[in-house]
């Protein structure tokens, strides 16, 4: 009787096995129109609601930019302290994030687009300063270059292929072919571009102006940050001192041994750190036990007000003794004294450094992966 009543009202139950994807027994109109529209998959809902065109990289890839384009501006500017390659102002960033679940770092939590860009700017500021240190050496023996790509900072060092010191930034939407051509011209430097987004969605390959980009193995990191008032400087009893010209060689040796740096570029790395000693925004610290240097770290005060906890190293046989945690706390204290508004840092996803940063109050902001033109 119930079936007859339904059919009389223009409804019927679908027969078993009558095609996909609808399950048997689901109600449908006799005319063919479904009583209940299918639940759309999230990508389809996103395509329906997003303001971007279907072929927009924002809907194809779960990353914010195809390259993280940065424009370093004064911290008191009304505009962003940096410029994203995909988004041009805060309003557009928020509009995109509203409809794109892939911007979520974890379920229920969306990426802070402005903070994300500022963290990338702070890191860029630090790395660029190291290249600038090499450029100031008489005769430029390492072939360092600083230049702009439509007002976006870029830097290259001919004497090394390190992704740390060979980076291209630009606007991949406004000028994708220009970006690709710049990467091709910088091929001898093994130049890279950073991409940011949710860790799970930074794929092995990406595209730029019909050219394939490959993700570098071992160069996918998490970016951490927190407001300065939320940063925790845990108490410790270790002796930490600031590096001077006399002690820079000890820090450089520690760094090279910890990261197993190729002997051919150890002098280059030392020179890049030594140049930071004359930079008022940079500080290098070492932790000593019984007069021996066992750990060290760099901090850079970016022009946008972020204290970036940069390179840190600990001797292999001195790890898991709390030295890195002590250096984090010391740098947080220095950042508070200087009046920084935020603290940021970088760490591998499954590292002890990540856990140490989280103990100090820093939280995951986003993931960053480095990409290079496919050979």
Buried (B, 14 or more C-beta within 10 A) or exposed (E): EEEEEBEEEEBBBBEEEEEEEBEEEEEBEEEEEEEEEEEEEEEEEBBEEBEBEEEBBBBBBBBBBBBBBBBBBEEEEEEBBBBBBBBBEBEBBBBBBEBBBBBBBEEEEBBBBBBBBBBBBBBBBBBBBBBBBBBEBEEBEBEBBEEEBBBBBBBBBBBBBBBBBBBBBBBBBEBBEBBBEBBEEBEEBBBBBBBBBBBEBBBEEBBBBEBEBBBBEEBBBBBBBBEBEEBEBBEBEBEBEEBEEEBBEBBBBBBBEBEEBEEEBBBBBBBBBBBBBEBEBBBBBBBBEEEEBBBBBBBBBBBBBBBBBBBBBBBEEBBEBBBBBBBBBBBBEBBBEBEBBBBBBBBEEEEBBBEBBBEBBBEBBBBBBBBBBEE
